[in-house]
Amino acid sequence: MPCLRKYSNVVRNNAMTLTDEYINQNIWRNWTSYIEALPIKDTDIILDLGCGTGHVSKLLSEHVLKVISMDANAKLLDEAKMINNKSNVEYLKQDLRNISESELPVVDGIWTSFVAAYFPDFSSVLKSWLKFLKPDGWIAVVEINDLFAHFPLNVSTYESFKEFYREERNNNHYDYEMGSKLVKFLQDESLSIIVHESKYDKELSFNGPAEEQISKAWENRFNRLTALQEFFGKEKYSDIKLEFLDCLTKETHTCKAKVTFVVAKK
């Protein structure tokens, strides 16, 4: 597959930690455009569920009274505390499926970005989160839909990705099509949708050839997705990875993946 092998000359093999990746990814998210759409007040206390390195927590803290930021990953929280240590941000290590009620107040708003897909049974998790939300409070959810829908890919390759989606969802590991389901999940809890948008994303949802650092970010993503490696097997995985990364570099590259942003009120 010579047209794919050329990609190895474009991407360098610099090792990066998950923390490094998350910090870099925030460069490509236009978080300000999301925050401008929130019905926030300077008296709000809000939860940031799955805060990662705390970048959005810091941005939110500039507009509200207090942000309570949670993540299950201790390393990410340590990074957040070092680089985003605003006085009105509190960081807590928590399993987001089972948040301890004794440590939390009832809040005015909930923010969660790229977290819902980790809970294919999102309905039950959402119900548990909404217990902490005041009447007339808001919840904002950001999620990807159809992550690998970048073209030109062989039809068989894309169908293999879709089969992988089904397996991960059936095993209750991850829902790669969660972005398309957010509105229904929220409406099923009798919430009113006030924002429903597909957001441009320089890394995840773009057309045309990827910049080199974007290609590198995608290579890093492939390298850490062990479930994807196990699904395809070593040899096939290597070819599919190269085909996908080559696809991103083409002038004809188009993307059908969508970053969905939904805000709803209780």
DAUR-V719911 format. One record per helix or strand of 3 or more residues. SS is the DSSP state (alpha for helix, beta for strand). FROM is the first residue (numbers start at 0). LEN is the number of residues. If there is no record, write none. Layout:
BEGIN
ss: <SS/SS>
from: <FROM/FROM>
len: <LEN/LEN>
END
This chain:
BEGIN
ss: <alpha/alpha/alpha/beta/alpha/beta/alpha/beta/alpha/beta/alpha/alpha/beta/alpha/alpha/beta/alpha/alpha/alpha/beta>
from: <1/17/30/44/54/65/73/88/100/106/115/121/132/154/177/191/211/225/233/257>
len: <8/11/5/5/7/6/10/5/3/7/3/9/13/16/11/8/13/7/15/8>
END
